């Protein structure tokens, strides 16, 4: 047993020595020798605000990657612009009227760079119109200190976009042309307050515009209407009620979806939300709340919201009324 144990110890000791030896053999050594200069640098594409570079990969085992150096319009001042571990690089968001010059270097794990390559150049001409923006959304708003129509969308997938043109009409299926041009924005949202009128249907389309002034096709059409505000009838403001089985409101001037909210205060503490629809126009209606559980001698706030284009943002809303429940 003693001899067998000894042989096992010797065996594992040899394994440890052998393993350490392999690690030293296979690990690349970082020395002070710079990598070779990358070869075959060329521009493989240059259009629509983008320039694509490619080159032959270096074979050094301790290579970290490549630095991209860039200059504009023969200025002679090449500045470090980017780093990549690949043997290609796409430079984007460029100006069409400029020529861009590039050199690259290889760099190892301890930061030693190779000499720079010779320069190559490209001019990213504007060939193709951009793709249209995506998912145009709309929400008309008759809010306190905010009356208008809110538009927001996902950006065009192109990376040379200057901004977006907004088109508006009061009739559906309109053409997004100069007769319906409304405004330009560099953002992916827009709040339209230009002569925005209550109870008027507005229709919108958007076009993306690139840095060369080429325009995308128009988006699909969206529409909404700015509603008037519902009026609260019962419980009246600052009232005390002994029992409460219904709320009463006066509807707005269009058929709409509504939400009744009862809160502990104006900011938070929602007690009950009731969604309902009505096609009644400027009429008093009742909202049944039989079985509503309220705390005795407690004061509550209530308000009515209207909805049109979506269920997240209201179109209009009433002021808050206050009542105290005292059965």
C-alpha positions in Angstrom: 0.0 0.0 0.0 2.9 2.4 0.8 4.6 1.7 -2.5 1.3 2.2 -4.4 0.7 5.5 -2.7 4.2 6.7 -3.5 3.7 5.8 -7.2 0.4 7.8 -7.3 2.2 10.9 -5.8 5.0 10.7 -8.3 2.4 10.3 -11.2 0.5 13.5 -10.2 3.8 15.4 -9.7 4.8 14.5 -13.2 1.5 15.7 -14.5 1.9 19.0 -12.8 5.3 19.6 -14.2 4.2 18.5 -17.7 1.2 20.8 -17.5 3.3 23.8 -16.5 5.7 23.1 -19.4 2.9 23.1 -21.9 1.6 26.4 -20.6 5.0 28.1 -21.1 5.3 26.6 -24.6 1.8 27.6 -25.9 1.5 31.1 -24.3 2.5 33.9 -26.8 5.4 36.0 -25.5 4.8 39.8 -25.5 8.1 41.3 -26.5 9.1 44.8 -27.7 8.9 43.9 -31.3 6.0 45.8 -33.1 3.5 43.9 -35.3 3.9 43.9 -39.0 2.2 46.7 -40.9 -1.1 45.4 -42.2 -1.2 44.8 -46.0 -3.7 45.2 -48.8 -5.6 48.1 -47.3 -8.4 49.1 -49.8 -11.8 50.8 -50.0 -14.3 48.3 -51.0 -17.4 50.6 -51.0 -18.1 54.3 -50.7 -21.7 55.6 -51.0 -24.6 57.1 -49.0 -22.5 58.5 -46.2 -20.5 55.3 -45.6 -17.0 54.1 -46.5 -16.0 50.4 -46.1 -12.3 49.4 -45.6 -10.8 46.0 -45.6 -7.2 44.6 -45.3 -5.4 41.3 -44.9 -5.3 40.0 -41.3 -2.0 39.9 -39.4 -0.8 36.5 -38.1 1.0 37.6 -34.9 -0.3 35.4 -32.0 -0.3 38.4 -29.6 -2.2 40.8 -31.9 -4.8 42.9 -30.1 -6.4 44.6 -33.2 -6.1 47.6 -35.5 -6.2 51.3 -35.1 -8.0 53.3 -37.9 -6.6 56.7 -38.7 -8.6 59.3 -40.7 -8.0 62.6 -42.5 -10.3 64.8 -44.5 -9.7 66.6 -47.8 -5.9 66.2 -48.0 -5.4 68.0 -44.7 -2.4 65.7 -44.0 -3.4 65.4 -40.3 -4.3 61.8 -39.7 -6.0 61.3 -36.3 -6.8 58.1 -34.6 -10.5 57.5 -35.3 -11.5 54.0 -34.2 -10.3 50.6 -33.1 -11.4 47.2 -34.4 -10.5 43.5 -33.8 -11.7 42.7 -37.4 -10.0 43.0 -40.7 -12.6 45.4 -41.9 -14.2 48.7 -40.8 -17.3 50.7 -41.9 -17.1 54.4 -41.3 -20.5 56.0 -41.3 -22.4 59.3 -40.9 -20.1 61.0 -43.4 -20.5 64.1 -45.5 -21.1 63.6 -49.3 -19.0 66.6 -50.4 -15.8 65.4 -48.5 -13.1 63.0 -49.4 -11.9 60.8 -46.6 -8.3 59.4 -46.3 -7.4 56.4 -44.2 -4.4 54.6 -42.8 -4.3 51.8 -40.3 -1.8 50.2 -37.9 -1.7 46.8 -36.1 -1.3 46.9 -32.3 -0.3 44.0 -29.9 -1.5 43.2 -26.4 1.0 45.5 -24.7 0.1 48.5 -26.9 3.0 48.5 -29.4 1.9 49.6 -32.8 3.1 48.8 -36.3 4.1 51.5 -38.8 1.1 53.0 -40.6 0.0 51.7 -44.0 -0.1 53.9 -47.1 -3.3 55.9 -47.4 -6.4 55.0 -49.3 -9.3 57.4 -49.9 -13.0 57.4 -50.7 -15.9 59.9 -51.3 -19.2 58.7 -50.0 -21.5 59.9 -52.8 -25.3 59.9 -52.3 -26.7 57.2 -54.6 -29.8 55.8 -52.8 -32.8 57.4 -51.2 -33.3 56.5 -47.5 -35.8 54.0 -46.2 -39.0 55.3 -44.7 -39.2 55.8 -40.9 -41.0 53.0 -39.1 -44.0 52.7 -36.7 -45.4 56.2 -36.9 -47.6 56.7 -33.9 -50.1 59.5 -33.1 -51.8 60.9 -30.0 -54.0 64.0 -30.1 -53.9 65.9 -26.8 -56.2 68.4 -25.1 -54.1 68.6 -21.9 -53.5 71.4 -19.5 -51.1 73.8 -21.2 -50.7 71.3 -24.1 -53.1 71.3 -27.0 -52.0 69.7 -30.2 -51.1 66.4 -31.8 -48.1 64.4 -30.7 -46.3 62.2 -33.4 -43.4 59.8 -32.7 -41.8 57.1 -34.8 -38.8 54.8 -35.1 -35.9 56.3 -37.1 -35.1 55.3 -40.7 -32.6 52.4 -40.7 -30.2 54.5 -42.8 -27.3 56.2 -41.0 -27.0 59.3 -43.1 -30.4 60.8 -42.1 -30.6 64.6 -41.7 -34.1 64.7 -40.4 -37.8 64.2 -41.2 -40.5 66.0 -43.2 -44.0 66.2 -41.7 -47.0 66.2 -44.0 -50.6 67.0 -42.8 -54.1 67.0 -44.3 -57.7 67.3 -43.2 -58.7 64.6 -45.7 -57.7 61.0 -45.8 -55.5 59.2 -48.4 -53.7 62.5 -49.3 -50.4 62.7 -51.2 -47.4 63.8 -49.2 -46.3 66.7 -51.5 -45.6 70.4 -51.2 -49.3 71.2 -50.9 -49.4 69.3 -47.6 -45.9 70.0 -46.2 -46.1 71.1 -42.6 -42.6 71.2 -41.1 -39.1 69.6 -40.7 -37.5 68.2 -37.6 -34.1 66.5 -36.9 -35.8 64.5 -34.1 -38.0 61.3 -34.2 -40.9 63.1 -32.5 -43.0 66.2 -33.3 -45.7 68.1 -31.5 -48.0 69.8 -34.0 -49.6 73.0 -32.6 -50.0 74.8 -35.9 -53.5 76.0 -36.1 -54.6 72.8 -34.3 -58.4 72.9 -33.9 -60.7 70.9 -31.6 -62.9 68.2 -33.2 -61.0 68.3 -36.6 -59.7 65.1 -38.1 -56.0 65.4 -39.0 -54.0 63.0 -41.2 -50.2 62.7 -41.2 -47.4 61.1 -43.2 -43.6 61.4 -42.6 -40.6 61.2 -45.0 -37.0 60.7 -44.0 -34.4 63.1 -45.6 -30.8 62.2 -45.9 -27.7 64.5 -45.9 -27.8 64.7 -49.7 -31.5 65.8 -49.6 -32.8 62.5 -51.1 -36.2 61.6 -49.5 -37.7 58.3 -48.5 -41.2 57.1 -49.5 -43.9 58.4 -47.1 -45.0 56.3 -44.2 -48.4 54.9 -43.9 -51.0 57.4 -42.9 -52.1 58.0 -39.3 -54.9 60.2 -38.0 -56.4 61.5 -34.8 -58.7 64.2 -33.5 -58.3 66.6 -30.6 -61.4 66.1 -28.4 -63.2 68.5 -26.0 -63.1 67.7 -22.3 -65.8 65.6 -20.5 -67.6 67.4 -17.7 -68.2 65.9 -14.2 -71.8 66.1 -12.8 -72.0 63.8 -9.8 -70.6 63.7 -7.1 -70.2 67.4 -7.3 -67.0 69.1 -6.3 -66.2 69.4 -2.5 -69.4 67.4 -1.7 -70.2 64.8 0.9 -72.1 61.7 -0.1 -73.8 59.1 2.2 -74.0 56.4 -0.4 -72.4 56.0 -3.9 -73.7 53.6 -6.5 -73.2 55.8 -9.6 -71.1 58.6 -11.1 -72.6 61.0 -13.7 -70.8 62.9 -16.4 -71.6 64.9 -19.5 -70.1 63.3 -22.6 -68.0 65.0 -25.2 -68.9 66.0 -28.8 -67.8 62.7 -30.4 -68.3 59.0 -29.6 -65.3 58.0 -27.5 -63.7 55.6 -25.1 -63.6 56.8 -21.4 -61.9 55.9 -18.2 -63.2 56.9 -14.7 -60.4 57.0 -12.1 -61.0 57.4 -8.4 -57.9 58.3 -6.4 -56.8 59.1 -2.8 -55.2 62.3 -4.1 -54.2 63.9 -7.4 -50.9 62.2 -7.7 -51.3 58.5 -6.7 -53.4 56.1 -4.7 -55.7 54.8 -7.4 -58.7 53.2 -5.8 -60.7 52.1 -8.9 -60.4 52.4 -12.7 -63.5 51.8 -14.9 -63.2 51.7 -18.7 -66.3 52.3 -20.8 -67.4 53.6 -24.2 -70.2 55.8 -25.2 -71.6 57.0 -28.5 -73.7 59.6 -26.7 -72.9 63.2 -27.7 -73.0 66.0 -25.2 -75.4 64.0 -23.0 -75.5 63.2 -19.3 -74.8 59.5 -18.7 -74.5 57.3 -15.6 -71.6 55.0 -14.7 -72.7 52.2 -12.3 -70.3 51.6 -9.4 -72.5 49.3 -7.3 -70.3 47.4 -4.8 -67.6 50.1 -4.8 -65.6 49.8 -1.5 -64.7 53.1 0.0 -63.3 54.0 3.5 -65.7 55.9 5.8 -65.0 59.6 6.4 -62.3 59.6 3.7 -61.9 62.2 1.0 -61.4 61.1 -2.6 -60.6 62.6 -6.0 -62.2 61.6 -9.3 -61.6 62.4 -12.9 -62.7 61.2 -16.4 -60.2 60.6 -19.3 -61.0 60.1 -23.0 -59.0 58.0 -25.5 -58.8 57.7 -29.2 -55.6 56.5 -31.0 -54.2 54.4 -28.2 -54.9 53.2 -24.7 -51.7 54.6 -23.1 -52.0 58.4 -23.5 -55.4 60.1 -23.0 -56.8 62.5 -25.6 -58.5 64.8 -23.1 -59.5 64.8 -19.5 -61.7 66.6 -17.0 -60.5 68.5 -13.9 -60.4 66.7 -10.6 -63.5 66.8 -8.4 -63.3 66.1 -4.6 -65.9 64.2 -2.5 -66.0 62.8 1.0 -67.6 59.5 1.7 -69.6 59.7 5.0 -72.2 56.9 5.2 
